[in-house]
């Protein structure tokens, strides 16, 4: 299969793991056993191999895809072990849960918020996260921009598109997205770097492909806007069941939890 066109302005960082051992991992948060550490090591290696294979099929460099390890409901000791095994970028779904984990884990971890953000959690979110994948409506975009301006910082973010128009999911409607999105490119302290989507859950990974392809097309069109100076063209799409298809369609960030940490 022919891979997608070259992704413009790809991110410089990757989620590639370093050397992996099979011993138990220890730290301030406690320890996991040697068996669990071995299983975690094998899972990370397997995910890395799948990412590399998908990149090869698409004619892309492995460095063009960032692995976001999804840590929802998993305890700090497991995340510390993942850090010890080489993972460097973690994604949390809930601000409150992240607030209990981040203080007891290595300060060098890069944390991304990948779940919905409520208005009353904006200040706390900016205390914890470097990047937000889930800017899903105007109210949240303006609130984050205002709080970032108050602190004198710039925060990276993705605009979330509700690609399947599902009532149970968040995000901008695809029918109006291209008309709504340019206003957010002009924000000064919320820097829109890319787009995010979660396709409807299907029976096969291939069912996600049209949604990934449409998000890529949205990305390409938005990148042509005169105000897209800081728009990097990042695409946060693909999870455990469909991340390989997402990579083939141009994903720059894949959010993987189950394949690394197991079922919650």
C-alpha positions as CSV (number, residue, x, y, z in Angstrom):
1,X,0.0,0.0,0.0
2,X,1.3,3.4,-0.8
3,X,1.8,5.6,2.3
4,X,0.3,9.1,2.7
5,X,2.0,12.2,1.5
6,X,4.8,13.6,3.7
7,X,3.5,15.2,6.9
8,X,4.3,18.9,7.0
9,X,6.3,20.3,9.9
10,X,6.6,17.1,12.0
11,X,7.4,17.2,15.7
12,X,11.0,16.9,16.7
13,X,10.4,14.6,19.7
14,X,9.6,10.9,19.6
15,X,8.4,8.3,22.0
16,X,11.1,5.7,21.3
17,X,12.3,3.7,24.3
18,X,15.8,3.3,25.4
19,X,17.5,0.2,26.7
20,X,15.1,-2.1,28.4
21,X,15.9,-4.5,31.2
22,X,13.9,-7.4,32.8
23,X,14.5,-6.6,36.5
24,X,12.0,-5.1,38.9
25,X,11.6,-1.4,38.9
26,X,11.9,0.7,42.0
27,X,11.5,4.3,43.0
28,X,9.9,6.7,45.4
29,X,6.5,5.4,44.4
30,X,7.3,1.8,45.4
31,X,8.1,-1.1,43.1
32,X,6.6,-3.6,40.8
33,X,7.7,-7.3,40.7
34,X,10.2,-8.8,38.3
35,X,7.5,-10.7,36.5
36,X,5.3,-7.6,35.9
37,X,8.4,-5.6,34.9
38,X,9.3,-8.3,32.3
39,X,5.8,-8.2,30.9
40,X,5.8,-4.5,30.7
41,X,9.2,-4.5,29.0
42,X,7.9,-7.0,26.4
43,X,4.8,-5.0,25.8
44,X,6.7,-1.8,25.2
45,X,9.0,-3.6,22.8
46,X,6.1,-5.1,20.9
47,X,4.4,-1.7,20.6
48,X,7.7,-0.1,19.4
49,X,8.1,-2.9,16.8
50,X,4.5,-2.3,15.5
51,X,5.1,1.4,15.3
52,X,8.3,0.9,13.4
53,X,6.6,-1.6,11.0
54,X,3.7,0.8,10.3
55,X,6.2,3.6,9.6
56,X,8.1,1.4,7.2
57,X,4.9,0.5,5.3
58,X,4.0,4.2,5.0
59,X,7.5,5.2,3.9
60,X,8.0,7.3,7.1
61,X,10.8,7.6,9.6
62,X,10.2,6.2,13.1
63,X,11.1,9.6,14.5
64,X,8.0,11.1,12.9
65,X,5.7,9.4,15.3
66,X,5.5,10.2,19.0
67,X,4.3,7.5,21.4
68,X,2.0,8.9,24.1
69,X,1.6,6.2,26.8
70,X,-1.9,6.4,28.2
71,X,-1.8,6.0,32.0
72,X,-5.5,6.3,33.0
73,X,-6.2,4.3,36.2
74,X,-2.7,2.8,36.3
75,X,-0.9,3.3,39.6
76,X,2.3,5.4,40.0
77,X,4.5,2.4,40.6
78,X,3.6,1.0,37.2
79,X,4.3,4.4,35.5
80,X,7.6,4.7,37.3
81,X,8.5,1.2,35.9
82,X,7.5,2.4,32.4
83,X,9.8,5.4,32.9
84,X,12.6,3.2,34.0
85,X,12.0,1.1,30.8
86,X,12.4,4.2,28.6
87,X,9.0,5.8,28.1
88,X,9.1,9.6,28.4
89,X,5.7,11.0,27.4
90,X,2.6,10.0,29.3
91,X,-1.0,11.0,28.7
92,X,-3.7,11.3,31.3
93,X,-7.5,11.5,30.8
94,X,-8.4,13.3,34.0
95,X,-6.9,16.3,35.7
96,X,-7.8,15.1,39.2
97,X,-6.1,11.7,38.6
98,X,-3.0,13.3,37.2
99,X,-2.8,15.6,40.2
100,X,-2.3,12.5,42.5
101,X,0.4,10.9,40.2
102,X,2.5,13.7,38.8
103,X,4.0,14.9,42.2
104,X,5.3,11.4,43.0
105,X,6.9,10.6,39.6
106,X,10.1,11.9,38.0
107,X,9.9,15.6,37.2
108,X,11.4,14.9,33.7
109,X,8.2,13.1,32.5
110,X,6.4,15.1,29.8
111,X,2.6,15.0,30.6
112,X,-0.1,15.5,28.0
113,X,-3.8,15.9,28.8
114,X,-5.8,13.7,26.4
115,X,-9.2,13.7,28.0
116,X,-12.0,16.3,28.1
117,X,-11.2,19.5,30.1
118,X,-13.8,21.2,32.2
119,X,-13.8,25.0,32.6
120,X,-13.3,24.7,36.4
121,X,-10.2,22.5,35.9
122,X,-8.3,24.9,33.6
123,X,-6.1,26.4,36.2
124,X,-5.2,23.0,37.7
125,X,-4.6,21.6,34.2
126,X,-2.0,24.3,33.4
127,X,-0.2,23.4,36.6
128,X,0.2,19.9,35.4
129,X,0.4,19.6,31.6
130,X,2.6,20.8,28.8
131,X,0.2,20.0,26.0
132,X,-3.6,19.5,25.7
133,X,-4.9,17.2,23.0
134,X,-8.6,17.9,23.7
135,X,-9.5,21.5,22.9
136,X,-13.1,20.6,21.9
137,X,-15.0,23.9,22.0
138,X,-14.6,27.7,21.9
139,X,-15.2,28.2,25.6
140,X,-12.3,25.9,26.6
141,X,-10.0,27.4,24.0
142,X,-10.6,30.9,25.2
143,X,-10.3,29.9,28.9
144,X,-7.0,28.1,28.4
145,X,-5.6,31.0,26.4
146,X,-6.6,33.5,29.0
147,X,-5.2,31.5,31.9
148,X,-1.9,30.9,30.0
149,X,-1.7,34.7,29.2
150,X,-2.2,35.4,32.9
151,X,0.7,33.2,33.8
152,X,2.9,34.5,30.9
153,X,3.3,31.1,29.3
154,X,2.4,29.5,25.9
155,X,0.7,26.1,25.9
156,X,0.7,23.7,22.9
157,X,-2.7,22.1,22.0
158,X,-4.7,20.1,19.5
159,X,-8.2,20.9,18.3
160,X,-10.4,17.9,18.8
161,X,-12.8,16.9,15.9
162,X,-15.8,14.7,16.6
163,X,-15.2,12.8,13.4
164,X,-18.1,10.4,13.8
165,X,-20.6,13.1,15.1
166,X,-21.2,10.9,18.1
167,X,-23.3,12.4,20.9
168,X,-21.2,10.6,23.5
169,X,-18.0,12.2,22.4
170,X,-16.5,15.7,22.5
171,X,-15.1,17.8,19.7
172,X,-16.0,20.2,16.9
173,X,-18.5,19.0,14.4
174,X,-16.7,18.0,11.2
175,X,-19.3,19.9,9.1
176,X,-18.4,23.3,10.6
177,X,-14.8,22.6,11.7
178,X,-13.0,24.4,8.9
179,X,-15.1,27.5,9.3
180,X,-14.6,27.5,13.1
181,X,-10.9,26.5,13.4
182,X,-9.1,29.6,12.0
183,X,-10.0,31.8,14.9
184,X,-8.1,29.6,17.2
185,X,-4.9,30.0,15.1
186,X,-4.8,33.6,16.2
187,X,-4.7,33.0,19.9
188,X,-1.5,34.2,21.5
189,X,-1.0,31.9,24.5
190,X,-2.8,28.7,23.3
191,X,-0.7,27.6,20.4
192,X,-2.7,25.2,18.1
193,X,-0.2,22.7,16.8
194,X,-2.5,20.1,15.4
195,X,-5.7,18.1,15.3
196,X,-7.1,15.2,17.3
197,X,-9.9,12.7,16.8
198,X,-11.2,9.5,18.2
199,X,-13.1,7.5,15.5
200,X,-16.2,5.5,16.4
201,X,-15.3,2.1,17.8
202,X,-15.5,-0.5,15.1
203,X,-15.0,-4.2,14.7
204,X,-11.8,-3.7,12.7
205,X,-9.0,-1.2,12.5
206,X,-9.7,-0.5,8.9
207,X,-13.1,1.1,9.8
208,X,-11.1,3.9,11.4
209,X,-9.2,4.7,8.2
210,X,-11.8,7.1,6.6
211,X,-11.9,9.1,9.9
212,X,-8.1,9.4,10.0
213,X,-7.9,10.3,6.4
214,X,-10.5,13.0,6.8
215,X,-8.6,14.5,9.8
216,X,-5.5,14.6,7.7
217,X,-7.4,16.4,5.0
218,X,-8.6,18.9,7.5
219,X,-5.0,19.3,8.7
220,X,-3.8,20.0,5.2
221,X,-6.5,22.6,4.5
222,X,-6.0,24.4,7.8
223,X,-2.2,24.5,7.2
224,X,-2.9,26.7,4.2
225,X,-4.6,29.4,6.2
226,X,-2.7,32.7,6.5
227,X,-2.8,32.5,10.3
228,X,-1.3,29.0,10.5
229,X,2.2,30.4,11.3
230,X,2.6,28.2,14.4
231,X,0.5,25.3,13.2
232,X,2.8,22.3,13.0
233,X,0.4,19.9,11.3
234,X,0.5,17.4,14.2
235,X,-2.2,14.6,14.1
236,X,-3.1,12.9,17.4
237,X,-5.0,9.8,16.3
238,X,-4.8,6.1,16.8
239,X,-5.1,4.0,19.9
240,X,-4.3,0.3,20.7
241,X,-6.8,-1.2,18.3
242,X,-6.1,1.1,15.3
243,X,-2.8,3.0,15.7
244,X,-1.1,1.2,12.8
245,X,-3.8,2.4,10.4
246,X,-3.5,5.9,11.9
247,X,0.3,5.9,11.3
248,X,-0.3,4.9,7.7
249,X,-2.7,7.8,7.4
250,X,-0.2,10.3,8.8
251,X,-0.5,10.2,12.6
252,X,2.3,12.1,14.4
253,X,1.0,11.2,18.0
254,X,-0.5,7.8,18.9
255,X,-2.2,7.4,22.2
256,X,-1.6,3.8,23.4
257,X,-2.6,2.4,26.8
258,X,-3.9,-1.2,26.7
259,X,-1.2,-2.5,24.5
260,X,1.4,-1.3,27.0
261,X,-0.2,-1.5,30.4
262,X,-2.9,-4.1,29.8
263,X,-6.6,-3.9,30.3
264,X,-7.8,-1.6,33.1
